[in-house]
């Protein structure tokens, strides 16, 4: 609650949002009563708590002519350390991994928080063997084979876990062109089709990738420009949030009302790492949250459904 009161006092946009809702911050004493700021506002306003100069601005991808989100970053070191802790919480120390990133859509634009994060992961893990790959699938496969050969010559505790982190459409391309190539690797998908392919549901995507690569479980990363923390899924589309995150669901027809556990709703996220911007974000993702804090994403709100609270600050 301390972060809520701090941001309600020191974030002008959030203070205006609360005022327009008729909510007095001193009356908000529990999480269920905190209003979550619509994520769409990152496209229209500079969201900042306190007075400081940004060291970097993360931007979202967008179709030609569409507005993109901007998230101001105060401290690069803080962001790097926070993302490392989240990753290592689920996958172990980075220096035991080799990160191979197949992220063409993200590499081809400026301001991606995902690229900034993965660059650091590669540097902290094994920069000699890890790296980014654009569309050069043959180079990626050769790198995997070389790492596997090197691993075979090492004692088990010294072997590196290979993680291929790829945007969905690029992993599908790889699955079609080289089925079976990633049988001994953690495959982690993130992002969508970025207009390159028809959208698939996550179960459909995982079924295709799992069959092609001979894997029962496809891992996933859940993050966005507006968040400084991430969630990870070891398979089946069930995500576990970083220790700095908590995920809730709200009613589709009443954005200020939370839903009960395991009932479909629209995702609200508490991200304590967003101390300097806004920690309470109402996303446009539809999902379910379970009793252990895990969650799954089921879809997205239609454009017409997200206008309500946004109109308050326009």
N, C-alpha and C positions, 0 to 999 in steps of 0.2 A: 504493500500500500504506500510505502514511502516514495517509490518511483512514480506512482500515479500522482501523488500530491506535488511532487517536484515538477513533473511535466505539466500538470494543470496550472501551475504557477508561472513557469518559465518558458512555456511554449505558446507563443501568441495564437497560432492557428488552432491548437487544441483548446486553449482557453476560450476562443471564439466559438468553437464547436460546442463546448459544454454550455456556454451562455445561450446559444441559440436553441439548445435542447431544454433549457430551463433547469439545468442541473447545477447545484451548488456543491463544489468539491468537498466542503467540510461534512456534507451529509453522506458522502460515499465512503463506506468503511469496510466493504468486502468486495471480493473480486466479481461476484455476480452483478454488482451494481455499477461497474466501471463501463462507460461507453467506449466502444472501439472505433477508431478513426477509419473511415472508408479508404481502402488502399488506392482508389482512383485519384485521391487528392495528391499523391506523389507525382502525378502527371501535370498538375496545375500550380502547385505551390512549393516554395522552399520550406521544407519541414525541418525545424531546428529548435532544440531546447537549449537555452542559454546563449551566450555570446562567444563565438569562437570562429576561427577561419578554417574552412575545410581544406584538408590535404589532398583529397581526391573526391571525384563525383562518380558514383556508379550509375549507369544508365541501362534501361531495359531494351530488349530488342522490340521492334515494331514493324508493321507493314508500312509500305511507302505512303507517306502523308499522314500517318497516325501519330498521336502523341506518345511520347515515351516517358517512363518514370525516371526521376532523378533522386538519388539518395546520397546525401552529403556524408562524407566520412571525416571524422575528426582526427582519428589516430590510426594509422596504418598498422603499427605494431600490435595494438589491441585487437584489431580485426584478425590479423594473422594468428595470434595466440589463441583467440577464441575459436576460430575454425579448426585449428590443430587439435585443441582439446576435445572438440565435438567428434572429429574423425577418430581420434585415438581412443575415445570412450567406447566406440563400437568395434574398431578394427585392430587395435593395438598400436604400438609405436610406429611412427612413420618410417623410421630407419630400418624396419623389418619388411618394408613394402617396396615395390617398383610400380610407379604410376605411369600408365600409358594413356594419354588423353586423345580421344578421337572426337574433336569438338569443332568441326569446320565452320558452322554458322557463327559460333562465338568468336573464333579466331579472326573472322573476317570483318569485325567491327570493333570500335573503341568502347571502353567503359564497362566491360563485362566484369561483374563481381566474381562470376564463376572462373573466368580465366585468371583473375588476380589470385584467387584461392588456390587453384590447381598449380599455378606457377610456383607458389610457395610450397605446396605439397611435394612437387617434384624436387625442388631444391633441398627440402628437409629429408627426403627419403633416399633417392639414389639418382642424382642428376646425370651420372654417366650412362646409366642404362634406361632411365625414364625419359619422357619427353612428349611433345605434341606431334600429332599427325593430322594433316589436312585431308587430302583425299588419297594419300599414298598408302593404300592397303597392303601392297607387297612389302613395303618397308616396315609396317607395323607387324606383319606376320613374321618377317625375318628377325625382328627384334625379340618377339616372344620366343621364337625357337632358340635364339642365342642365350636368352636368360634361362630357359629351361635346361639347356645343355650345361650352362655354368652351375645351375642349382644341383644337377645330378652329381657333380664332382665335389660337392660340399656336404659336410655333416648336416643332418636334418635341422638342428637349431640355427644354422647359418644360412639356410636357404631363404630366399626372398619370396614373399607372396606377390604374385602379379595381379594387378588390378587394371582392367581396361575400363576407363570411364568415358562413356560415349553418349553423344546426343542421339536420340531415338532413330532418326532417319539414317544416320551414318552407320549405326549398328545393324539396321535392316539391310542396307546395301552390303555390308560385310557378310551378313548371314546368307544373302542370295549368292554372292560371288565366291564365298569361301566357307561353305558349311563344314562344321566340325573343327574349325581352326582354333577355337578357344576352349577346348574341352577341359583344360587344366588351369583355368584362369577364373578369377572373380570378374564377372561381367556386371557393370553398374551403369544403368541408363539414367539419363536426366534430360530435362527439357522435352519439347514436343517435336513435331515434324517440321516446324519453321516454314511451312508452306511448300516443302519439298515433296511431300507425300500426303496421301489421304490420312486423316487422323484415325488412330486406333485406340480402343480402350486399353488400359494397362494390362488386364488379363489377356487380351488378344495379342498385344505386343510381346508379352512374356512367353506366351505359348509359341509364337513364331521363333523367337530367339532361343528359347529352351530346346526346341526340337532341332534347330539348325546346329546348335553348339553342344548338344548332348548334356544339358544341365537341367537339373530339377528346379533350381532356384536362380532367378535373375535378381540382382540387387538393384536398388534405386537410391538416388539422392533427391531430396526435396528442399529446394531453396529458391530464393527470389531476390531480385534487386532490392526490395524494400526491407529485407531481413538481413541481419548480420549473423544469425545462427541458422543451422541446417538440421534436417532430420534424415535418417537413413533407414532403409528397409533391407533386411537380409533375404527377402523373398516373399512371394504371395501378396505383394502390394501393401503389406502392413508396415507402417513407418513408426520409428521410435524417435522422439524429439531429443535434441541436445539438452543437457542439464540446464541451459539458460532459456529453454523454451517451454511453454505449455500451450496445448492446443485445446480449444473449446469449440462448440458449435452453437449457432444461433438460429432462430426461426427464420425461414425464408420470408414470411409475410410480416414479421415484426423484428427488425434488426437489433432492437435493444433487449430482446428476450432470449435467454439461453435455452437450449434444448437439453433433454436428459441424456444420460450415457447410452451409447450404442444406437441412438436414433439419428436418422439422417438430418443434416442441417447444413448451414453455411459456415465455413471454417473461420473462427477467430483465433488469432495468435498473440500470445504474450511472448515478447522477445526482450529479455532483460538486457541483452547486449546492445539494444537500441536506446540506451540511456540518453544519448545526445540528440536523438531525433524523436521517435515516438515508439513506445514499447507495446502499445495496444492497437492492433491492426485488424480491421475487418476485411478479410480477403473476399474474392469472388469464387473460391473453390467450394464445391459441395462435397461433404464427406461424413464419416462417422468417427467418433472418438470412443475408445473402450476404457474399461475401469482401470486398466494398468497404465493409462496415459498414451497408449499407442493409438494410431489413427490410420484411416485409409481415405484416399481421394476417389470420389465417384464421378465427378464431372465439374462443370462450370455453370455459373448463373448465366441466363440470357441477358443481353445488354439492357433490355427494358426493366429487368428486376433490380438493377443496381443504382437506380436514379434517386430513390427516396432520400436517404440521409445526405447524399452528395449535394442535393439542391439547397440544403440548409446553409452551405458556405459559399454558394455561387453568387 
